[in-house]
Amino acid sequence: SETTKLTLPVVELARANDEFRKVLWTGEQTQLVLMAIPEGGEIGGEVHEGHDQLLYFVAGSGVAKIGETECEIADGDVSIVPSGVFHNFKNTGSGMLKLFTTYSPPEHDPGTEHATKAEADADE
């Protein structure tokens, strides 16, 4: 089954994903999640206390705001969000902004899936 596969074509899976959030794997210390942000959309400004987050962008383009710093993001970039730092990611390009992200330790319940940001917000 998928849950026992520990080697995954993650870039392919992330590029094929159209859900706002889809948890792929959850361990004791780390979690792997796919995300897709629609044109003009954003993850939404947030702070994770006690969680480091790495975001690996595989399609599309946008703007990353981490702390007070803003910069462009595109396919092939990774953004690093240390615990306790405000962050937001906006899709400013055409087509979906697609990525996979890791949280250490896990942030979401295992198996979490949210089709849209509205669904994700309602769940929190």
N, C-alpha and C positions, 0 to 999 in steps of 0.2 A: 504493500500500500504506500501511498505518497508520504504518509507520516513517518515511515521507517527509512525513506530514501534520505541519505545524508550528503549526497552529492547531487546538485540540481543545476540545470542550465538557467541560472538566475536572471541573466540579461534578457534571454529569450522569454522567460516567464514574465518579467517586468514589462517588456515591450508589448506582450500579448494581453496584459491585464488592463481592464477598463474600470475596475472598481476603485473607489476612493481609497479604501484600505482593505487589505487582505493579509491576515497573519499566515505565514508559511510554516514557521517553526518556532517553538518556544522551549527554551532550556531553562536551567536554574539561574544562569547568569546573563544570558543573551537572548534576544528575540529578533527574528527576521521577518520583515513585513514588506509587501508590495504596495505601492501607492500610484494613483493616476489622478492628476489635477486637470480639470477641463479648461479650455481657453478662457482667459479672463478670471479664472478661479484662483484660490489660494488655500494653503493648509490652515491658515489662521494663526494669528500671533499667540504664542504660548510659551510657558516656562516649564521644564520638567525638573523638579527637585529630586536629586538622587539618581538621575538617569543621564548617562551620556548617550548621544544619538549621532550616528553617521548616516548621511544621505548620499546615495550613489545615483546620479542622473544618467538615464540611458536613452532618452528621447525627448525632443522638444527643447524649449528655452524659457528662461524666466529670470527672476531677481530673487536673490537670497538676502535677507536681513538677519544678521546674527549680532546681538548686542547692538552697538551703534553703527556697525559697518554694513553697507549695502554693496552688493556686487552682482554682475551678470552670472548666470549659470547656464550650462548647456551639456549635451550628451558627452559623457566622459569625465565630468566633474564630480568631486566629492565635497560635501559640506560637513564640517565638524561642529557639533553643538555640545559644548561642555555642560554638565549639570548646572542648573540654576541660571542659565543665560537665556534671555528673551530671544525668540526667533520666529520668523515667518518666511514662507516661500510662495512666490506668486508666479503664475503662468502668464508670461507676457508675449508668448509666441503664438504661432498658428498650430493647431493640433494639440493633443494632450501632452502635458509634461509628465513623463513617466520615470519612476525611480524605484529602487529598493532601499530599505533603511534598516538599520539595526539599532536596537535599544539595549543598553546594558545598565542595570538588569532590565528584564521585560517590563513593558509599560501597559500592554493590553492583555485581556484574557485570551488564552489559547483558542485558536479557531475563529477569532473575531473576523467578521466580514461586514463592511459598510459599503453599499453601492454608491452613496453620495456623501458629501460633507454634511448635509442636513441630517442624514440618517446617523452619522457619526456623532454630531453634536447632540442629537436627541438621546443617544445611548449614554452620554457622559453625565 
